Amino acid sequence: MQLDIGNALDSAATPGVSTDALDRLDDAVADAHETIAAGMSNARFGYASLNLPETTSATGIERAVDPIDADAVLTVGIGGSALGAKTITAALGEANHYLLDNVDPEATNRLLDALDFDSTAINVVSKSGTTAETLANFLVVRDAYEAAGVDWTERTVVTTGESGPLADLAAEEELPKLAVPDGVPGRFSALSAVGLVAPAILGYDIEAVLDGGREARDSLTGSIDDCPAYAYGALAVALERRGVHTNAFMPYAEALEPFAEWFAQLWAESLGKDGQGQTPARALGATDQHSQLQLYRAGRHDTMVTLVHPTARDDREIPAVDVEGLAYLGDATLGDLLDAEFEATEASLAAADKPSIRVELDRVDERGIGDLLVSFEAACIMAGELMGVETFTQPAVEWGKNAARGLLGGEETAEAAAVRNKHNYLIE
Ligand SMILES: O=P(O)(O)OC[C@H]1O[C@H](O)[C@H](O)[C@@H](O)[C@@H]1O
């Protein structure tokens, strides 16, 4: 991954974010890098995530899924236990990866009504093994396979922690079970079995995904000047300190649309703490030029736009047509048009003095997605160090999980009691 940060420096929105300011930040980055590197070598909680390209065994995962013969995969998981797999398979252009993360019964019914159970593997993922949405969806899916007379036990792989209700279910049915590695929070676990089982079942080269991750990991150095990942994290913090509280993540590749979703969880859950953080907004180029760009260019000075741009892609000619005013299209390809839109957006933001960062990758393929995932994880960890927050926890999210469990008749929790006592103000 490469960065061009020119448009984020010295903009009217962010006076003070200059090359000098970044130079001053470089010492803090060097110190934070030492903490991160020490955390990696001691496999400390959270920091161990950056070791996954080394510690994950692609052959171990491939061996575990080998007996499963399937053309499609249904992943049952939520948050960090779903978005990694979704991001990787989408980046590789896979259409036969389905996801049950939410528990909207109408959407679930529609998905299960259309699914070919015989050819679809079930990939159940939960680090804790207790998440209500995931467990409920797994029970529903098992039931649907049974109702269709299809043996779900022959097609299911479970990825979870050592113990817990999901581990018990897996043991009871003697299902193949892979581990969520120690020291790795869910949203940082894409390059483990959590994110790689689905692409492995679908026949992708998951070793190449890990290779891309290794490249990103090996490029972590203690200076902004030669480490794009850290430069991104440091710059986002410098901007956040000056009131840039929204980070609009806008890839110019459909295949990276779920990457923006993955980034949103990473950025929000890791950095939204102690009154700090940036709100991640999801956008897609060029589509959202025709929707959100108005706000980013002419709205409040509180947004940075992250423009992600692959430098190579498969392309398609635009057919020439003899109609006045359309000749210019006949000389171009769809890729040329998308690139021109990208350049125009970047220039238009700069002309309005709005900060943007250009992230480039060679191609959206196995290596490219591995590189991007690890680079943004490292960027996030760097940002967390500079902000002084606990990057690897998510207490605010746990609050809601505890409340929902208590409300459904699980063990009584203080959070559920707070929901029961909440003050309503109804207007009917
Ligand atoms: O993997 P699980 O334990 O099922 O957790 C799934 C998700 O649950 C919560 O929402 C956490 O905040 C997320 O970080 C996590 O990824």
The ligand as an SDF file (V2000), in Angstrom:
LIG
                    3D

 16 16  0  0  0  0  0  0  0  0999 V2000
  -16.9700  -13.2470   17.8720 O   0  0  0  0  0  0  0  0  0  0  0  0
  -18.0360  -12.9690   18.8430 P   0  0  0  0  0  0  0  0  0  0  0  0
  -17.6210  -13.2560   20.2410 O   0  0  0  0  0  0  0  0  0  0  0  0
  -19.3120  -13.6540   18.4950 O   0  0  0  0  0  0  0  0  0  0  0  0
  -18.3020  -11.4250   18.8120 O   0  0  0  0  0  0  0  0  0  0  0  0
  -18.8120  -10.7580   17.6920 C   0  0  0  0  0  0  0  0  0  0  0  0
  -18.7560   -9.2660   17.9050 C   0  0  0  0  0  0  0  0  0  0  0  0
  -19.4150   -9.0160   19.1300 O   0  0  0  0  0  0  0  0  0  0  0  0
  -19.4040   -7.6810   19.6380 C   0  0  0  0  0  0  0  0  0  0  0  0
  -20.2670   -6.9040   18.9440 O   0  0  0  0  0  0  0  0  0  0  0  0
  -18.0290   -7.1040   19.6820 C   0  0  0  0  0  0  0  0  0  0  0  0
  -18.0650   -5.7450   19.9800 O   0  0  0  0  0  0  0  0  0  0  0  0
  -17.3430   -7.2820   18.3530 C   0  0  0  0  0  0  0  0  0  0  0  0
  -16.0120   -6.7970   18.4600 O   0  0  0  0  0  0  0  0  0  0  0  0
  -17.3270   -8.7370   17.9950 C   0  0  0  0  0  0  0  0  0  0  0  0
  -16.6480   -8.8810   16.7920 O   0  0  0  0  0  0  0  0  0  0  0  0
  1  2  2  0
  2  3  1  0
  2  4  1  0
  2  5  1  0
  5  6  1  0
  6  7  1  0
  7  8  1  0
  7 15  1  0
  8  9  1  0
  9 10  1  0
  9 11  1  0
 11 12  1  0
 11 13  1  0
 13 14  1  0
 13 15  1  0
 15 16  1  0
M  END
$$$$
